[in-house]
Amino acid sequence: MRKLLLFSALMTGSVAIPALARGTWTLQGVEYSVDTLYHATVGPGTTETELRIEATVDGTQIVNNIFYTVTDLANPY
């Protein structure tokens, strides 16, 4: 039964799959550590992503979470 539910959830796109992407960005001379926390299909042709960026500037820890969606406007649904 669990396999059937998991398969069904994967086919409908309702399961979040962690992207586990890490890297660094340099913005205005500051190097940020970037981690993808969440990436999932939230509707037909639409995905949601959450990133966390962290840096230390002059001894101060900077942490920002970024949330964004991408929508395929050519998708009829």
N, C-alpha and C positions, 0 to 999 in steps of 0.2 A: 504494500500500500504506500509506503514512504517513497519508493522509486517512482510510482505513478504520480504522486503529488509533486515531487521534484521535477519530473519530466513535464508535467502540465504547467508548472510555474515557469520553467525555462522557456517553454513554447509561447507563453503569453507575454514574456518579457517583463514579468513583475518581480524578478529577483535581482537584487543589486549584486554585481560582481566587482569585488575590490580590484582596482587597477594596479595597486602597489607600485606606482611609478614614483621614483625619487630623482632629484637632480638639483642643480643650482642655476640660479639666474643672477645676472649682474645688472642692476638698475641704478643709474646715476652714481656709479662707482662703489655701490654697496652690494656685496655678495649675499644672496638669500638662499637658504635651504628650502627646497620646494618638495612637498609630499602630497600625492593625490590620496585623499581620504575616502572619497565616495564617487562612484560613477555608475549610473543606472539609466535604463530606458524608463521614462515616466509616462509615456503616451506614444501614440503612433507618430513616428518621425521626430520624437523629442527625447533628448537625453539631459540629465542633470549631473553636474560635476561639482565637487567641493575640493578646494585646494587649501593647504596651510603653508604659509611662507613665514620663515623665521630668520632673523639676523640679529647681530649684536653691533650696535653703533655707539661709540664712546662709552662703553660699559653698560649701556641700556639694552635690555632684551626687547626686540620688536617681534610681535606675533600677530599675523593677520589671517583670517579665514576668508576665502573667496568662494562665493557660490555663483554658478552661472548655468544657464540652459542653452541648448542649441536646438533649433527647430528647423526641419526640412520643409520649407514653404511649398515645395512641389508635391508633397505628400497630400493626397486628396482627403485624408482622414484627420 
